[in-house]
């Protein structure tokens, strides 16, 4: 018997399997990192929107009933498209979806295309919705509907 140069079929199959497993692991890490970065960016954007809305609503809080920010109908937030809520801190749900912008684009970074879901980010949209709900609770002082304490909770729905 003479010695053959080269590799046997078993060696080639094993080397191919090792290369495939290694490539799968590397691509899995890259994909996980990419998805994690996108989620983090969206969470940051949501946190900034919440903070901006909170800061704006603080402008409508007043201890002096004669200030215009306190008087109902004198404190309308222009971003609030809820026709039934003339005052920014009126009890009920307020739609401020008009504050949403949709910076996410898809496709080639050199020639980005606007995410099609962004076109539906408007008032009354089911894809994008940014609302806050004002509830009144008894905090031990006040007594009138405008001097009671208010609890504000936010809700944000944004496209993937």
N, C-alpha and C positions, 0 to 999 in steps of 0.2 A: 504494500500500500504506500502511496506517496502523499506527501503533505500538500494541501491546497492552500493557495493564498486567498485572502478575503475573509468575509464574515459569513457565518451560517445564517439561515433564515430565522432561527430562534433568536439570535443576537440582534438582528435587525428589528424584529417584532418587539422585543423588550425595550430597545432603545427608542423606538417610535412611541411606545406606551408611556415611557418616562417623560419624553418630550411633550406629549399631549397633556399629561397630568400637570406638568410644570406650567405649561401655557395656560391651562384652564385656571389654575390657582392665581397666576399673575393677572389675567383678565378679570377674574372675580374681584380681586382687591381693587383694581382700577375702577370697575363699575360701581362697587360699594362706595368708594370715595366720592365718585361723581354724584351719585344719588344723595349721599349725605350732605354734600356741599349745597346742592339745590334745595334740600329741605331746610338747611340752616339759613340760607338766604331768604327763603319764604318766611321763616319764623322771625327773622330780623325785621323784614318788611312789615309783618303783622304787628310786631312789638312797637315799631315806630308809628304805625297808624293809630294803635291804641293810645300811645303816649300823646300824640298830636291831638286826638279827640279829647282826651282827659284834660289837657291843658286848655283847649278851647272852651270846654264846659265850665272850667273854673272861672272864666270871665263872666259867666251868667250867675254866679253865686254872689250874694250880697247880704250884708247884715242891715242895710239901710233900705227900707221898703220904697223910698222915693227915688232910688237910682234906676236909670232906664234898663240896666241889665237885670233888675229884679222884677220890674213891672211886666206882667204878661202882655204879649203882643209887641212889647218894646224890645224884647230880647229874642227875636227870631234868628236862628242860625241859618244863614243862606244855604249851607250844604244840606240842610234838612228838607227833604222833598215831601215830607208828610204834611199834607194839606190840613189835616185835622189837629195838628200840634203847632199852634202859633208861637209858643214859647219854648226855648231850648230845654228847659227843665220841667215842662208840663208832664204830668203822669201819662204813661203810655209808651208805645214803641215808636221810635223815630228812625227814619231811613236816611242814612248819610252815605249811601253807596256812591254818590257823586264824587266823593273824595278818592275813590279807588282809581288808580291808574294801573295799567298793565304793562310793566316794562319787560316782561318775559318774551323773548323772541325765539324762533326756532330756525333750523336750517344752518347754512354756512355762515360762520361768524363774520366773514368779510361782506356778506350780502344777506343780512338777517331779514326774516319775514315775521311780521307781527303774528303772535299766537292767535289763531282763529277764535279762541275763547274770549280774548280781550275785546272783541267787537261787541260782546254781549254784556260787558261790565257797565251797566247803566241802571238807572232807577227802574225797579220792577223786574230786574233780571233774576233768573233762577240759577245762573252760573256764578255770578258775583253778587254778594249781598253784605253790606256793612250796616248794622243797626245797633241801636242802644235802647234799652228799656229803663224808664224811670219809674221807681216805685216809692211811695210815701210810707214812712214808718214813724212811730211815736218815739221821739228821743228825749222826752221829758220836758220840753218847752215848745213854744209855738202854739198851735191850736188851730190856726187857719190853714186853708189848703195850700197857701203859698209860703207859709212860714214853717211848715213841717220839715223834718229832715228827709232827705232824698237818698235813695240807693240807686246807683246806676250800674247796669250790667251790659257788657258789649257782646256782640255776636258777629263773627266774620266768616264768610264763605268765599273762597277764592279758587280759581281754576288751577288744575295741576299743570 
